[in-house]
Amino acid sequence: MSRLASVRPAKSQSVQELERLGRQLGQPESGLLEAISETLEVAEIADLETVPKFVDEAGEICVAANARWRDCSPEQKLFLRGCSLDLIGLIVEQCLRLSRGYDDYKQCEADVAGAAEQLTAAIERGQVL
């Protein structure tokens, strides 16, 4: 299977909303991205097929959090410690990175399967010759 024959699924509504929110919030500060990367522990995901559902749910939460944050008055925001547009933007970026990584993984998986099929067909042709 060639790279042109993509198996990438159409973007879900949540991912589209995340991308829109990401454009609206802008790129998070590089210092925030570096800080979160330092504290991440790589955990093995038992079932990779849960990633799209996780991204969809996280996207809905991010969009709702952003809407709620914007509805808060400045006085209310003072009491919301640990929450900011920067943090929401960081979470959006991480969700989008996870979504892109998963899509790349599925594409690579399809490419490997296609290559295996081509190799099998080539071996069969070679045996006939």
MDAnalysis code that builds the backbone (N, CA, C; Angstrom):
import MDAnalysis as mda
import numpy as np

u = mda.Universe.empty(387, n_residues=129, atom_resindex=np.repeat(np.arange(129), 3), trajectory=True)
u.add_TopologyAttr("name", ["N", "CA", "C"] * 129)
u.add_TopologyAttr("resid", np.arange(1, 130))
u.add_TopologyAttr("resname", ["MET", "SER", "ARG", "LEU", "ALA", "SER", "VAL", "ARG", "PRO", "ALA", "LYS", "SER", "GLN", "SER", "VAL", "GLN", "GLU", "LEU", "GLU", "ARG", "LEU", "GLY", "ARG", "GLN", "LEU", "GLY", "GLN", "PRO", "GLU", "SER", "GLY", "LEU", "LEU", "GLU", "ALA", "ILE", "SER", "GLU", "THR", "LEU", "GLU", "VAL", "ALA", "GLU", "ILE", "ALA", "ASP", "LEU", "GLU", "THR", "VAL", "PRO", "LYS", "PHE", "VAL", "ASP", "GLU", "ALA", "GLY", "GLU", "ILE", "CYS", "VAL", "ALA", "ALA", "ASN", "ALA", "ARG", "TRP", "ARG", "ASP", "CYS", "SER", "PRO", "GLU", "GLN", "LYS", "LEU", "PHE", "LEU", "ARG", "GLY", "CYS", "SER", "LEU", "ASP", "LEU", "ILE", "GLY", "LEU", "ILE", "VAL", "GLU", "GLN", "CYS", "LEU", "ARG", "LEU", "SER", "ARG", "GLY", "TYR", "ASP", "ASP", "TYR", "LYS", "GLN", "CYS", "GLU", "ALA", "ASP", "VAL", "ALA", "GLY", "ALA", "ALA", "GLU", "GLN", "LEU", "THR", "ALA", "ALA", "ILE", "GLU", "ARG", "GLY", "GLN", "VAL", "LEU"])
u.atoms.positions = np.array([
    [0.844, -1.163, 0.000],
    [0.000, 0.000, 0.000],
    [0.893, 1.230, 0.000],
    [0.655, 2.098, -0.924],
    [1.487, 3.295, -1.012],
    [1.057, 4.331, 0.022],
    [1.914, 5.282, 0.236],
    [1.636, 6.338, 1.206],
    [0.422, 7.154, 0.744],
    [0.176, 7.162, -0.557],
    [-0.962, 7.902, -1.081],
    [-2.277, 7.255, -0.692],
    [-2.274, 5.941, -0.559],
    [-3.475, 5.230, -0.172],
    [-3.598, 5.274, 1.347],
    [-3.942, 6.397, 1.855],
    [-3.964, 6.643, 3.291],
    [-5.154, 5.962, 3.952],
    [-4.907, 5.455, 5.143],
    [-5.975, 4.854, 5.928],
    [-6.389, 5.782, 7.057],
    [-5.881, 7.002, 7.021],
    [-6.214, 7.944, 8.083],
    [-7.722, 8.182, 8.101],
    [-8.318, 8.036, 9.275],
    [-9.758, 8.271, 9.354],
    [-10.058, 9.764, 9.270],
    [-11.282, 10.064, 8.923],
    [-11.701, 11.466, 8.919],
    [-11.624, 11.981, 10.353],
    [-11.277, 13.243, 10.497],
    [-11.155, 13.824, 11.831],
    [-12.514, 13.875, 12.502],
    [-12.538, 13.484, 13.760],
    [-13.784, 13.542, 14.513],
    [-14.143, 14.994, 14.803],
    [-15.379, 15.199, 15.179],
    [-15.849, 16.545, 15.511],
    [-15.039, 17.105, 16.677],
    [-14.703, 16.258, 17.658],
    [-13.932, 16.723, 18.817],
    [-12.540, 17.191, 18.418],
    [-11.892, 16.455, 17.515],
    [-10.558, 16.844, 17.065],
    [-10.630, 18.144, 16.271],
    [-11.668, 18.294, 15.467],
    [-11.841, 19.543, 14.732],
    [-12.043, 20.712, 15.696],
    [-12.828, 20.486, 16.758],
    [-13.037, 21.529, 17.764],
    [-11.733, 21.837, 18.498],
    [-10.946, 20.791, 18.796],
    [-9.653, 21.000, 19.444],
    [-8.734, 21.827, 18.567],
    [-8.695, 21.526, 17.281],
    [-7.849, 22.294, 16.361],
    [-8.292, 23.746, 16.300],
    [-9.606, 23.971, 16.270],
    [-10.132, 25.333, 16.254],
    [-9.745, 26.061, 17.539],
    [-9.911, 25.375, 18.671],
    [-9.556, 25.977, 19.953],
    [-8.054, 26.230, 20.029],
    [-7.260, 25.300, 19.506],
    [-5.810, 25.478, 19.488],
    [-5.393, 26.694, 18.681],
    [-6.046, 26.911, 17.543],
    [-5.755, 28.107, 16.731],
    [-6.168, 29.374, 17.481],
    [-7.295, 29.293, 18.172],
    [-7.802, 30.443, 18.914],
    [-6.867, 30.794, 20.076],
    [-6.393, 29.778, 20.805],
    [-5.543, 30.016, 21.973],
    [-4.093, 30.263, 21.588],
    [-3.682, 29.769, 20.433],
    [-2.290, 29.902, 20.011],
    [-1.426, 28.814, 20.623],
    [-0.188, 28.763, 20.171],
    [0.752, 27.766, 20.677],
    [1.102, 28.068, 22.134],
    [1.130, 27.026, 22.981],
    [1.564, 27.270, 24.355],
    [3.032, 27.661, 24.394],
    [3.407, 28.327, 25.459],
    [4.804, 28.726, 25.614],
    [5.688, 27.484, 25.585],
    [6.850, 27.610, 24.956],
    [7.743, 26.453, 24.847],
    [8.189, 25.979, 26.228],
    [8.308, 26.888, 27.175],
    [8.692, 26.497, 28.533],
    [7.679, 25.569, 29.167],
    [6.391, 25.805, 28.878],
    [5.349, 24.922, 29.409],
    [5.447, 23.535, 28.784],
    [5.669, 23.504, 27.471],
    [5.799, 22.209, 26.791],
    [7.009, 21.436, 27.312],
    [8.117, 22.141, 27.522],
    [9.322, 21.490, 28.045],
    [9.083, 20.983, 29.458],
    [8.413, 21.770, 30.280],
    [8.167, 21.378, 31.665],
    [7.294, 20.134, 31.742],
    [6.267, 20.077, 30.918],
    [5.403, 18.904, 30.973],
    [6.114, 17.678, 30.414],
    [6.990, 17.878, 29.434],
    [7.735, 16.752, 28.863],
    [8.693, 16.151, 29.885],
    [9.241, 16.998, 30.765],
    [10.167, 16.504, 31.786],
    [9.473, 15.642, 32.821],
    [8.214, 15.922, 33.083],
    [7.510, 15.207, 34.140],
    [6.715, 14.011, 33.643],
    [6.639, 13.845, 32.352],
    [5.862, 12.732, 31.816],
    [6.579, 11.404, 32.037],
    [5.802, 10.445, 32.456],
    [6.299, 9.081, 32.511],
    [5.614, 8.333, 31.388],
    [6.388, 7.672, 30.583],
    [5.808, 6.950, 29.464],
    [5.166, 5.676, 30.000],
    [3.880, 5.609, 29.825],
    [3.139, 4.434, 30.256],
    [2.684, 3.688, 29.009],
    [2.733, 2.403, 29.084],
    [2.291, 1.610, 27.951],
    [0.772, 1.522, 27.982],
    [0.158, 1.833, 26.868],
    [-1.296, 1.770, 26.773],
    [-1.658, 0.351, 26.378],
    [-2.493, -0.258, 27.186],
    [-2.850, -1.662, 26.947],
    [-3.607, -1.832, 25.637],
    [-4.505, -0.936, 25.351],
    [-5.315, -1.053, 24.145],
    [-5.287, 0.275, 23.402],
    [-4.514, 0.341, 22.332],
    [-4.366, 1.589, 21.578],
    [-5.667, 2.053, 20.930],
    [-6.613, 1.150, 20.793],
    [-7.877, 1.529, 20.164],
    [-8.696, 2.457, 21.056],
    [-8.284, 2.622, 22.320],
    [-8.984, 3.548, 23.224],
    [-8.535, 4.992, 23.016],
    [-7.452, 5.198, 22.289],
    [-6.909, 6.558, 22.110],
    [-7.911, 7.502, 21.448],
    [-8.570, 7.128, 20.346],
    [-9.514, 8.079, 19.735],
    [-10.638, 8.495, 20.681],
    [-11.155, 7.536, 21.452],
    [-12.222, 7.861, 22.403],
    [-11.699, 8.809, 23.482],
    [-10.487, 8.550, 23.952],
    [-9.886, 9.422, 24.960],
    [-9.724, 10.836, 24.410],
    [-9.220, 10.958, 23.192],
    [-9.016, 12.279, 22.584],
    [-10.356, 12.994, 22.417],
    [-11.391, 12.260, 21.993],
    [-12.711, 12.871, 21.844],
    [-13.231, 13.395, 23.178],
    [-13.117, 12.569, 24.219],
    [-13.598, 12.989, 25.535],
    [-12.774, 14.161, 26.067],
    [-11.460, 14.101, 25.909],
    [-10.596, 15.187, 26.362],
    [-10.897, 16.465, 25.589],
    [-11.185, 16.329, 24.299],
    [-11.523, 17.492, 23.490],
    [-12.791, 18.166, 23.979],
    [-13.787, 17.375, 24.295],
    [-15.038, 17.942, 24.803],
    [-14.797, 18.674, 26.125],
    [-13.967, 18.103, 26.976],
    [-13.656, 18.723, 28.265],
    [-12.903, 20.040, 28.049],
    [-11.942, 20.044, 27.136],
    [-11.167, 21.269, 26.867],
    [-12.054, 22.382, 26.335],
    [-12.925, 22.045, 25.410],
    [-13.820, 23.055, 24.834],
    [-14.750, 23.599, 25.918],
    [-15.284, 22.708, 26.756],
    [-16.173, 23.146, 27.841],
    [-15.410, 23.989, 28.867],
    [-14.187, 23.582, 29.196],
    [-13.387, 24.349, 30.160],
    [-13.080, 25.737, 29.627],
    [-12.765, 25.818, 28.341],
    [-12.482, 27.120, 27.736],
    [-13.721, 28.013, 27.774],
    [-14.873, 27.457, 27.435],
    [-16.106, 28.240, 27.459],
    [-16.416, 28.705, 28.879],
    [-16.243, 27.809, 29.836],
    [-16.520, 28.164, 31.232],
    [-15.545, 29.232, 31.725],
    [-14.269, 29.104, 31.370],
    [-13.262, 30.089, 31.776],
    [-13.618, 31.477, 31.237],
    [-14.018, 31.522, 29.998],
    [-14.343, 32.812, 29.380],
    [-15.608, 33.428, 29.992],
    [-16.504, 32.574, 30.524],
    [-17.726, 33.075, 31.155],
    [-17.486, 33.613, 32.567],
    [-16.364, 33.247, 33.166],
    [-16.077, 33.670, 34.547],
    [-15.686, 35.149, 34.589],
    [-16.090, 35.774, 35.658],
    [-15.691, 37.169, 35.863],
    [-14.248, 37.194, 36.361],
    [-13.579, 38.345, 36.258],
    [-12.207, 38.437, 36.786],
    [-12.127, 38.058, 38.273],
    [-13.158, 38.402, 39.041],
    [-13.168, 38.049, 40.458],
    [-13.235, 36.534, 40.641],
    [-14.050, 35.872, 39.843],
    [-14.156, 34.413, 39.931],
    [-12.853, 33.744, 39.524],
    [-12.187, 34.307, 38.523],
    [-10.938, 33.720, 38.039],
    [-9.857, 33.737, 39.117],
    [-9.935, 34.718, 40.029],
    [-8.966, 34.766, 41.126],
    [-9.052, 33.524, 42.012],
    [-10.253, 32.954, 42.113],
    [-10.451, 31.785, 42.969],
    [-10.164, 30.471, 42.240],
    [-9.989, 30.535, 40.948],
    [-9.712, 29.323, 40.160],
    [-8.209, 29.130, 40.026],
    [-7.593, 28.766, 41.099],
    [-6.140, 28.569, 41.081],
    [-5.800, 27.319, 40.276],
    [-4.722, 27.404, 39.532],
    [-4.267, 26.255, 38.755],
    [-4.951, 26.122, 37.412],
    [-5.787, 27.073, 37.056],
    [-6.456, 27.020, 35.762],
    [-6.193, 28.334, 35.034],
    [-5.918, 28.243, 33.762],
    [-5.697, 29.440, 32.954],
    [-5.848, 29.063, 31.491],
    [-5.909, 30.064, 30.648],
    [-5.967, 29.791, 29.210],
    [-4.684, 29.121, 28.733],
    [-3.551, 29.461, 29.377],
    [-2.286, 28.807, 29.014],
    [-2.363, 27.308, 29.292],
    [-2.931, 26.956, 30.421],
    [-3.044, 25.541, 30.778],
    [-4.005, 24.828, 29.836],
    [-5.124, 25.458, 29.537],
    [-6.073, 24.848, 28.596],
    [-5.410, 24.673, 27.234],
    [-4.663, 25.690, 26.791],
    [-3.949, 25.590, 25.515],
    [-2.929, 24.464, 25.517],
    [-2.250, 24.269, 26.649],
    [-1.274, 23.189, 26.769],
    [-1.951, 21.826, 26.659],
    [-3.082, 21.693, 27.313],
    [-3.824, 20.420, 27.254],
    [-4.324, 20.170, 25.834],
    [-4.802, 21.215, 25.182],
    [-5.255, 21.084, 23.793],
    [-4.104, 20.597, 22.918],
    [-2.928, 21.206, 23.074],
    [-1.761, 20.814, 22.269],
    [-1.384, 19.358, 22.527],
    [-1.416, 18.937, 23.771],
    [-1.074, 17.552, 24.099],
    [-2.083, 16.582, 23.497],
    [-3.359, 16.917, 23.537],
    [-4.390, 16.062, 22.939],
    [-4.205, 15.959, 21.423],
    [-3.902, 17.091, 20.795],
    [-3.691, 17.071, 19.344],
    [-2.447, 16.269, 18.976],
    [-1.399, 16.384, 19.790],
    [-0.193, 15.582, 19.536],
    [-0.501, 14.092, 19.667],
    [-1.288, 13.735, 20.681],
    [-1.670, 12.333, 20.856],
    [-2.482, 11.852, 19.662],
    [-3.407, 12.667, 19.204],
    [-4.232, 12.302, 18.060],
    [-3.381, 12.118, 16.806],
    [-2.455, 13.057, 16.554],
    [-1.581, 12.934, 15.378],
    [-0.672, 11.706, 15.495],
    [-0.154, 11.464, 16.673],
    [0.699, 10.295, 16.887],
    [-0.048, 9.006, 16.638],
    [-1.282, 8.948, 17.093],
    [-2.098, 7.751, 16.876],
    [-2.391, 7.564, 15.387],
    [-2.732, 8.665, 14.706],
    [-2.986, 8.580, 13.261],
    [-1.738, 8.119, 12.517],
    [-0.571, 8.616, 12.903],
    [0.686, 8.183, 12.283],
    [0.933, 6.702, 12.533],
    [0.661, 6.258, 13.755],
    [0.820, 4.839, 14.101],
    [-0.077, 3.970, 13.220],
    [-1.354, 4.362, 13.066],
    [-2.269, 3.571, 12.236],
    [-1.811, 3.550, 10.785],
    [-1.278, 4.694, 10.291],
    [-0.792, 4.744, 8.920],
    [0.416, 3.829, 8.755],
    [1.327, 3.849, 9.703],
    [2.508, 2.975, 9.644],
    [2.101, 1.509, 9.700],
    [1.133, 1.215, 10.544],
    [0.631, -0.157, 10.645],
    [0.068, -0.624, 9.305],
    [-0.673, 0.246, 8.635],
    [-1.229, -0.085, 7.324],
    [-0.121, -0.225, 6.287],
    [0.886, 0.649, 6.352],
    [2.013, 0.577, 5.423],
    [2.763, -0.737, 5.573],
    [2.963, -1.172, 6.822],
    [3.666, -2.433, 7.073],
    [2.845, -3.606, 6.534],
    [1.541, -3.574, 6.757],
    [0.683, -4.641, 6.241],
    [0.729, -4.674, 4.717],
    [0.696, -3.485, 4.092],
    [0.780, -3.428, 2.632],
    [2.109, -3.932, 2.118],
    [3.187, -3.591, 2.812],
    [4.512, -4.064, 2.406],
    [4.605, -5.577, 2.540],
    [4.000, -6.119, 3.580],
    [4.012, -7.575, 3.770],
    [3.252, -8.263, 2.645],
    [2.148, -7.683, 2.241],
    [1.379, -8.251, 1.125],
    [2.188, -8.202, -0.167],
    [2.862, -7.084, -0.413],
    [3.680, -6.957, -1.622],
    [4.833, -7.940, -1.600],
    [5.443, -8.140, -0.447],
    [6.542, -9.094, -0.335],
    [6.055, -10.506, -0.602],
    [4.910, -10.860, -0.035],
    [4.354, -12.196, -0.265],
    [4.067, -12.400, -1.749],
    [3.480, -11.397, -2.401],
    [3.184, -11.508, -3.827],
    [4.471, -11.617, -4.640],
    [5.496, -10.876, -4.267],
    [6.770, -10.934, -4.982],
    [7.430, -12.300, -4.818],
    [7.356, -12.868, -3.635],
    [7.934, -14.190, -3.393],
    [7.204, -15.224, -4.246],
    [5.879, -15.125, -4.289],
    [5.094, -16.061, -5.092],
    [5.459, -15.949, -6.579],
    [5.595, -14.703, -7.062],
    [5.998, -14.515, -8.459],
    [7.404, -15.064, -8.700],
    [8.293, -14.849, -7.733],
    [9.647, -15.364, -7.876],
    [9.678, -16.886, -7.933],
    [8.844, -17.536, -7.157],
    [8.793, -18.988, -7.174],
    [8.267, -19.526, -8.498],
    [7.302, -18.808, -9.072],
    [6.745, -19.209, -10.359],
    [7.790, -19.072, -11.441],
    [8.586, -18.021, -11.384],
    [9.615, -17.794, -12.392],
    [10.724, -18.813, -12.214],
])
